[in-house]
Structures are given as C-alpha cells and as structure tokens.
Amino acid sequence: MMSTKKALGLDDQLYNYLLSASLRESEILRQLRQETANHPQARMQISPEQGQFMALLVQLLGATKTLEVGVFTGYSSLCVALALPPTGKIVACDVSEQYTSVARRYWQAAGVADKIELRIAPALETLDQLLASGQAETFDFAFIDADKGNYDGYYERSLQLIRRGGLIVIDNVLWSGRVADLQVQDQSTKGIRAFNEKLHGDERVSLSLVPIADGLTLALKR
C-alpha cells in the first residue's frame, strides 16, 4: 500500500484495513496518486478515501455545477469530475501552472477535461468574478483546500455562490492535531482555529466536522 495522508489517529493496520474494505479507486486515480506521491509537495494531496467520500457527496447532492479552490495536481477535481454527470462542470481555481499541468494531463487521460474550467489566478479574484457575472446561488458543491489564511474569504464567497441545500467542504480543519494544542500559536494554526470557531456559530449552515484525513468540515447552506 503506497503511503498517503491517512486519517488522524488511525494506526497503519486499521487504516490499511479501511482502504482494503472500502476503497474503489480507479486505475487513473491510482496513477495520479502514485505520481503525486513523488512530488516535493505531496503532503498537499488529499487521501484516496477522502476523494471517494467527496465523490459520494456529489452524487448524493445530484450536483451538476461545482467549485474547487485549490487544485494542486488534480486528484480531488478528478474524483469529483468522474462523479458528475456528462453535462457536469467544475470551475477550478489555482495559481500554479506547474502543479496544474499534471492535473490537465490526467483530466485529459480520464476523458473529463471538458467538464473542468481551470482558472489560473488568485482564487478570491475568480470567485469575485463569478459573483459579478451573476452566478450567485448557481453552484451545488464547493471544495476549499488552498492557503489557510484566505479560508474565511473563500468560504464567504462560496456561501454566496452555492444554492440553498448546496454543500461546502473545507479541508485541513484539524491541521495535524495542532488546532487542539494551545501551545501552538503560529498564524496558520490560529487562523484555522478562528475559522472553525466561526463556523461552529454560523447559523447560515448546518455543520459537521468529520475526522477523515486531516479533518473535513461539511457546511450545508440553509
């Protein structure tokens, strides 16, 4: 079993059992995960069971139009694209031509490139452009997995872009456990703590924080 960012708190034996009992990873996804495992920033990739969970959420929602903030090498967007119907669309935001060139190659190989509109620009600009072009409340699903300092800005804009009954999924909210250690006071950790506290009290959404991979918050727009 190739190494991956496994769920916090699971030992290797139980985690490997979890994968063996539930993971249905396609060959193209496995190849992308294998290539990304050798990348200097491999820690930025989501875990395979997380990708499968997100694909299930997209199918449950009956989503056709989705948003991704933070693409990296494209594993999460490929999971979502494969789960969308043939007419489904993803607007994918990233700032790196280099990282997303890997993503483009795999989207093409999987036959889903036509579902994904990649926008290379600061994501806040792209989200503001979507709002300015009249696309508020037209998205079914959003996945946020980018620079932690802008999480609040990404969330607030995504909340406007998502329809009622749509879902926002936010990654890394347990931050390798550092959020629970009050001795840790760096800016990223403090930012995620504050973000988690804000969402806990946000009555605009129904909320669940799921301890999968590095912590995943599900926020359903009311």
Secondary structure by P-SEA (a helix, b strand, c coil): cccccccccccaaaaaaaaaacccccaaaaaaaaaacccccccccccaaaaaaaaaaaaaacccccccccccccaaaaaaaaaccccbbbbccccccccaaaaaaaaaaaccccccccccccaaaaaaaaaaacccccccbbbbbccccaaaaaaaaaaaaccccbbbbbccccccccccccccccaaaaaaaaaaaaaaaccccbbbbbccccbbbbbbcc
